[in-house]
Amino acid sequence: MDATYITLPTWFAALLVVLAAWTVAARLIVPSLRWMLRRRVNRVLEEVGTRLKIQIQPFKLTKRAVLIDRLLYDPQVQAAAEAHAHAGGLPRAAVMKTVERYAHEIVPAFNAYVYFRVGYWLARRAAQTLYRVRLGYTDEDGLARIHPKSTVVFFMNHRSNMDYILISFLAAERTALSYAVGEWARIWPLQTLVRAMGAYFVRRDSRDALYRKVLERYVAMATAAGVTQAVYPEGGLTRDGRLRPPKVGLLDYMLRSFDPTGERDLVFIPVGINYDRVLEDRSLLRDIAPALPVKQSRAATVYNTLAFFARNVRLAARNKWHRFGYACVNFGAPVSLKEYLRAHGYDFHLHEKEERAARVEQLARELMASIARVIPAVPVPLVASVFVGNPGRTWSELELKTEVLRLMCELDARGSHVYIPRGDQDYAITVGLRMLTLRRLVSERDGLYTANPHELPLLNYYANSIAHLFARA
């Protein structure tokens, strides 16, 4: 009997192959990968659970879709959506679509494996490649007294985008942090990694009341559930090196849901960060310093960034590249909100809007002062302070070291934290001076040193990072 053949068009045969491959992947490969990934995540959670000082809360491990649903059906979010629809004459379904979009934008997708394996490895390698990373002062006794059920918030100054990497690396032995990240990180594939690290996106300075309500409720839910958070109260990078006035938005969201009679305390840990070199220093100064070139276009900024990277690669290839000095982090004494309210005889829920806003502002200023007290004085800012104090003077090396040593002693007498690498003051001053001369911020001729007059804004930028330590009583 002759065989019967069925002829199929090439496109149809290709379609069948694709559908077969899709079925195999959906039924066999994808479930297997999910099982393997879940197993790895559980193994990481078991491992880190034995060493973390601040445990990961169940809220942080909840599926993202569940958190989005909780946010969508939160009574306050529902009421805000109803009011928004009524005020604008919009269909409620359309407003809820907007709310859902906001929720998807804000809510993170924390993955323990990505955080403690991929993210920690990347943060450590990046931080230690670029800087000599040092943990300066830590109030270990204060940290040990924090109740295990407290919600911990790291309150930090913001000098560089490296802050995120640096703190994630140094805090990984204690806890997993949840950051509020600006819109700069909402680019693919960075936003996927940022979400997996537990960060949530924030539209800074948004005036959309509906968006602010959704953000407020997410922050309130996370705080009430005990999620450890990291907040930059300045709201952005410092432009001149000085601490900026605090913005109270996220702090206010945390306080609105806080119950001073409840079981869970809210504890703020002030964190001070300082660098011998901030990678973005010149770009930040262009916003305020008339002596520097005008603000560049995005294309010019990208070009300069790539040129900077290429220059450092060339130096590394010739074995002439040096790391960008020291990056130091201090952890100050924790501030318990329950103790703070008892000491001030105050409850945020029992006062009118104006008085409450003033009280939140007062707390923010006090927390900023706590941050200011623990900002470390590292070599470059110390040496830069001397040149800024006498910008036209020529210094011998001995005179310069004597003056920097005097500043060190003054700060030590004031109770400030001076980071002295290797415990050697002479070495610390030498390192700071070398960094400034390599960058041509300071000129050296025949053993005499003078501030480069064209680079005074940049010298001021570094000196400003510790200027408040000399100003305060």
N, C-alpha and C positions, 0 to 999 in steps of 0.2 A: 504493500500500500504506500503510495507516495506521501511524503511528509507535506504538511500544510504550513506555509509561512505567512506570518502577518507583518506587514511592513508599516512602520510608524514614522511619522515625520521626525526629523532630527530634533526640532525644538521640543516636541512632545516627549521624546525619550529623555532628553536632558531634564525636562520638568519632573519626570518620574524619578530620576536619579536624585534630584534635589529634595523632593518630598520624602523619599526613602531615607536619605541622610538626615533630614530634619527630624523624622520620626525616631530614628536610632538615637540621635542626640538628645531629643526631648525625653525619651523613655529610659535611656540607659546612661548616657554620658553625663548629662546635667545633674540628675539625682546623685550620681556617684561623686561628682565634684562638690555638690552641696554637702554631702555627708562628710567628705574629707575635710572641707573647710570648717564645718561645724565642729568636727573632732579637734582640729587644730586650735580653734577659738576656745573650746572648753579646756583644752590642755593648758593654753596660755593663762586663762582665768584661774585655774587651779594653782598654777605656779606663782603668779603675781599675787594671788590672794594671801599667800603665806608671808610675803615680805612688805606689802604696802602698809604704810602707817595709816592712811585714810582709805578705807575700802570703797570699791566701786559700787554705787547704789543701783538697785534693780531698775530704777527709772532710766538710767543711762543704757542699760542692756535691753530695754523694751524695743520691740520692732518699730521701725520708723512709721509704718502705716498706722499702727495703733496710736502712736503719739499724735499723729496728724488728726486722726479721728477724735481723740480726746480734746484737741485744741479746737476743732471745728464745732464740736457740740458743747463747749464750755459755756455756761450760762451767760457770762459777761460778754463773750465774743458774739453769742447769738443776739443779745440785747443791743450790742453796738451795731451789728449788721442790720437789725430791724430799724434802728434809729437812722442809720445811713440811707437805707432804702426809702424810708418815709420822707426824710429831708430832701433827698434828690429826686423823688418821684420815680424811682427805679424799681424794676421787678426784684423781688427778694431773691429769686433763683440766680439772677445775674450778680447780685451783691455777694451771695454765698460762693459763686465761682471765683470772685476776686479774693475772698477770704481764703478759699482753698489754695489759690495760687500763692498767697502770702505765706500760708502754713508750709507748703512744699518748699518755699524759698528759705524759710527760717529753720525748720526742724532738721537737726543733724542725723547722720546714720552711723553711729559709733560702732566701730569694729575693733575688738580688743587685740586681735592678731595684727591688724594694720597699725594700731597705735603702739603696741609694745614690741613689735618685731620690725616692721618696715619703718614707721615714723620715728621710733627711738633710734634705730640704726642711722637713718638719714640725718636726724638732728645732731646726734653725737659726732658723726663724721664731718658734717658741715661746720659745726661749732669749733671742733678741735683742729680742723684744717685751717680755718681762718684766724682763730684766736688762741691764746693761752687762757683757757677757761678756768676760773677759780671761784670756788665757793668761799666767800669771806666770812662774815659773821652770821651766826644762826642762833636765835634764842631757843635752844633745845628744851630748856625747862618749861618755857611758855608753850611750846608746841606739844610737849608731853602732857600738859594739863588740859588740852582740848578734849571735850567729851566726845566719845566715838560717834554719837548720833548728831553731832553738830553739822550744820552746813558751812563749809569752809570756802572763803572767797579770798583769793590772792589779789591784793590791790597794788598795782605797779606803776612806776613811771615809764614813759614811752619815749625812748631815744632812737630806736632803729627797728626796722622790720625784722632784724635778727633777734629781737626780744622774744618773739614767738618760739623760735627754734631753741634759743638759749634756755628759756624757762622750761619748755617741754622736756629738754634733755636733763636738766638738773632736778626737776621735780618728779621725774619718772620713777625714782626709787620710793617716793612717798605716795603718789596718787596719779590718777588720770585727770587732766585738766580739760575744762570746756571753755573755749574762748568765744568772745564776740568778735567776729572778723568783718572788716569793711568790704565794700563792693569790689575792691581791687583784686580780691581772690576769686571772683566769680568768672573765671575763665577755664575752659576745658583744657587739660584734664585736672588742673590744680583744684578746682572746686570739688571734684570727686574725692580726692585725697584729703582735703580739708574737712569735708563732711565726715569721712570715715574716722578722722582723728577726733571727732566729737565737737567740732566748732560749729557755731550757728552764725548765719550771715545777718548783718545789720545794715540798713540804709541810714547812714548817718545824716542828721539834720532833716530827716523826712518830716513833712508837715501834714501828712495824710493821717487823720485821726483814726481811721479804721486800721491802717497798718500798725500804728503805734499800739492800739489795743491788742492786736494779735501778738505782737512782740512782747508786750507787757505780760500777757497771760502765759506765754511760753516761759519767760524768765521766772515768773511767779511759781509756775508748776515745777520747774527744775529746782528752784531754791527750796520750795516746800518739801521736795522729795530728797533733799540732801545732796544734790549734785555739786561736786567741787568745781568752782568756776575761777576764771582769771579775768580781771577787769583792768582796763587802762582808763582811769578816771579823767585823764586829760583829753580824751576823745580823739587824739591824733598825735602825730610826732611833733616834738618840740622843734621850732624853727631856729631859735637863737641859742639853744642849749639850756635855757632856764626852764624850771617847772612851769607848766601852764596852769591857769585856774581850773578847778575841777568842773566837769559836767556831771549833773546829777541824774541823768535819765535812767541808766541801768540800775544805779543805786536805789533810786526811788521805786522802781519796779520791784526790787527785792524787798523793800521795806513795807510795801503796801499789803503783802500777804503774811507778814511776820506777826506771830502771836507771842507776846512776851510771857504769857502764862503757859504756853505749850511745852511739849517735851523737847523740841528741837531748838537749839540755840543757833544764832547766826554769828560766825566768827570771821573777822577780817584780819588777814596777815599782810602787813605792809612789806613790800619788796622793793629794794633799791638796786638799780642796774646802772653800770657805767662802763665806758669803753675808752681804750687808748685811741681808737679810731672808729668812727661811725662811717660805714660805707657810703651812706647817702648825704654826708655832711655838706658838700658843695651844692647839691640839688636843693636841700632844705634851705640853705642860706639865700639862694636866688630869690626866694619869696620876699625877703625883708632887707637884704643888704644892697644898697645902691651902688656900692663899689664893685660888685660882681656883675657879670654879664646878665642881660635880661633873661627872663624865663624862656626856656627853649621849647620848641615844638616837640611833639611826641617822637617824631622821626629822629630829630637831633638827639633826644634823650636816649633812644635805643642805640643810636650810633655810638654815643659816648660810653654807654654801658658795655657794648661789645668791644670798643677800643680799650677800655679799662681792663676787661677780661683778657684780651689778647696780649696786652702789655705785661700782665702778671704771669701769663703762660710763658712768654718769652723769658722773663726773669727766672722762672722755675726751671726752664730748660737749660739755662746757663748757670744754674745752682746759685743764683743771686737773690732768690725770692725769700722774704721774711714774712712771718705771720704778722697780722695787724695789731700786735701788742697784746695787752691783757684785757679780758672781759671779765668783770667781777660782779657777783650777785650777793646781796645780803638779805637775810630774812629777819624781820624785826619781831617785836613782842606782839602776840595776837591781841585783838580788841574784841571782847565779847559784847554783843549788842545787848544782851540781857543785863549785864553788869553796867554798861553805859547808860541804859535807860533807868536803872535803879539809882545810879549815882546822880542823874540829872532830874529824877522824879518826873519822868515824861513817858507818854505813850502816844505813838504816832497816829493811832486811830481815834483819839479822843479830842482832837483839836480841829479848828477851822482850816480851810485850805491854805490861807495866807501864812498862818503861824506854822502849820505843818511844813510848808515849803521852806520857810526860814530855818526850821530845825533840821531838815534834811541837808540844806546848804551848810549849816554849822557842822554837822557830822562829816560831810564831805571835806570841808576845810581841815578838820582835825585829823582825818585819815590821810589827807595830803601832807600835813605836817609830820605825821608818823613816817610816811615814805621819805620825806626830805631828810629826816634824821638818820636814816640807814643807807642813804646813797653813798657808795664807797668813793674815796678819793684815790684814784689810780695815777700812775706816774705822769702820763701826758698832761692831764688837767693841772696837776701840781706845778709842773715846769712852765706850762703855758700861763699860769696865774702870775708868775714872776715877770714874764715878758710883757704881759698886759698891764701890770702895775706900773712899769717904767718902759713904755714902748720905744722911746728914743735912746735908751741907754745901751752901751756896749758892756758886756759882762765877760770877765775871765771865768774859766771853768770853776775855779775855787770860790769866787764870789757867788756864782750862780748856785753852786751846791750848798753854800752856807745859807743863802736866802731860802732855798727850797726846804732845807732842813728846819729852818725856823718856822716855816708854814706847817710842816709836819708836826712839830712840837706844839704849836698853837692849836691845831685841830685835835691832837691827842688830849690836850688839857681841857678842851671843850667836850670831850666824850664822843667825838666823831670817829668814824671808822676809816682809817687809812690803810690801804692795802700795800704792804711792802713785800715785793717778791723776794723769795729766798730769805726773808728776814734781814735783808741787807739794805740799809738806807742808801748807801753810796751806789749800789747796783741799781736801785729803783730810779734814782735821779739820772744815772747814765742811760738807762733804757728810755726814759721819757725824752731826754735831750736827743738821743739818736733818732727816735721816731720823728721828731720835729725837723731835724736837719735833713733826714732822708727825703722828707716831703717838701723841703725847701720853704717851710714856714719860718725857719730860723736860718740865718746865714752865719757861716763860720769862716773866719780868716785869721791866720796866724794865731790860732788858739783863743780868739775872741769871738763872742757870740752876740748877734743883734737880730731883733725881730724884723722880718721882712715886712716893710710898710704896706705892701700890696696884699699881704695875707693876714693883716690884723683882724678882719672880721672872723676868719677861721680860728685864730688864736683865742679870740673872745668867746667863740662858740664852745670851745673846750673848757676854758676857764669858768664860764658861766655854769657849767654842770656842777661845780662845787662852791660857787660864790655864796650861796645861801648858808653854807656851813660856817663861813666867817661872819656873816651878817647877824645870825641869830645869837641871842644871849645864852 
